Amino acid sequence: MTTGNARSQSGSELGYARVSATRQSLERQLDALASIGIPVAGVCVDKKITDDRPAWRHYRVKTA
């Protein structure tokens, strides 16, 4: 389970959540990000993934 946050190039808050196992909770990660002011619309999510993480690549581009 991975959760993170950063500012985008425009200065808005973004978040990243990743769940790779069925026992991990995406909702818990979204709640944690919301508790620090990151809206769900600003969260990139990868689920049940292997080495390919499309949302992570998108998140990295927005925060570079």
N, C-alpha and C positions, 0 to 999 in steps of 0.2 A: 504494500500500500504506500503510495506516494502522494503528498500534498505540498503545494508550494504557491508562493505569490510573488509578483513583481509588478513594476509599472511598465505600461506599454510606451511606445515612442510618443504617443499623444499625451502621456501622463496619467491615463486612467488605470485603475487597478485591474489586474488580471490574475487568474488563478489556474492551477493545473492539478488535476486529480487523476490517479491511475489505480485501477483494480485489475489484478491478474488472476485472482483466485475467487471461486464462488463464495467462499466464506468471508471475503472482505466486503466492507460496506461503502458503497459510493455515497449513500445518503449521509453517513457520518462525516465523510470528507467534505461534502458540500456544506453541511452544517458548520464544520470548523472554519471553512473559508468565509461563510456568511457571518460568523461571529466576529471576524476581523474586518468586515465591511466589503467583502468581495461578493457582488451579486452573482447569482447562478448564470446569468447571461454572459458574464465575463470569465467563465471557467471553461477551459479546454479539458476534455475528458477522453482517456483511452481506457477501453474495457477489453478484457480477455484477449490480450495481445501477445505476440511473440517479440521478436526483435524489431518489428515494424511498429513505430509509434507515431502515426500521423498527427495526432493532436499535440504531441510534444514538439514536433518540428514546427507546427504552426505557432505554438507558444513561444518558441525560441526566436522565430522571425519577428514576432510582434514585440519582443523585449530586447532585441539586439540594438 
